[in-house]
Amino acid sequence: MRQDVDIGMTQRMWRAICRRGQSYARSRAASTRLAVLLTAGVLAGCSDTTTYRIQGAGGDFCVPDAVDITPPSPGQGDVVHGGFALSGRCREGGEGCSGADGLISLAVMDLREFRGWRFVDFPADAYIPDVAVSRIDQAQRLDAAMLAIPDPGEKDAWFIWRQVGVPHPAVGGEDELMARCSFAPMHQSYFCDRRLRGPGYMVEYSFKAGKRLPTSFASHDQQVLDEIERLRCDQAPHKEASGAIIG
């Protein structure tokens, strides 16, 4: 989304990286599955991996270099203190690249970077709540709980809000921003960005949603968390048989 993530470098640098995330992923050819990469890393004794340590995450993460798109830090040692980013398997020309299989990229960072996405959590003068109020007359009802509000900054781009309680005509209070999605005519699909609070860390991920705006995110959220947990250094040997599908 427009409020992109900081993984321990500067806010400005990481925001620029995140904004380029979708175009980066779409321009790459389809690669092998992360399950193969993780298995190879385990068999090689964690060679060709980088170890990341995020405060509060409860352990280190061994990330295969083949899917690691984290910008290098000057003078970094054997263990990198801070978050990391992974490229996904959903790329131009990939088959079955939609829905739960449509992950493009994800970034993992310190949970302290997490900011709530309820309407009340945003500063009153922030871009997203301003759009929610000023463009409410152009909103589209996706289902009983989900409301899509157009983003005037980009053609066919939408902020998707989950309304709390009974459906109501405006966004406010405890209503929560679920994702920002934009339509890519070349791919005839929506590409979405979402933030997620994980167990001891925060995640931002991008995925290919298909021809319609998504109304459910549970399967994507669970898959993303499963992929991250497979990367834990102390658990990696036990994850060889897992069907990871990033990369």
Disulfide bonds with the S-S distance in Angstrom:
Cys62-Cys233 2.12
Cys90-Cys97 1.79
Cys181-Cys192 2.07
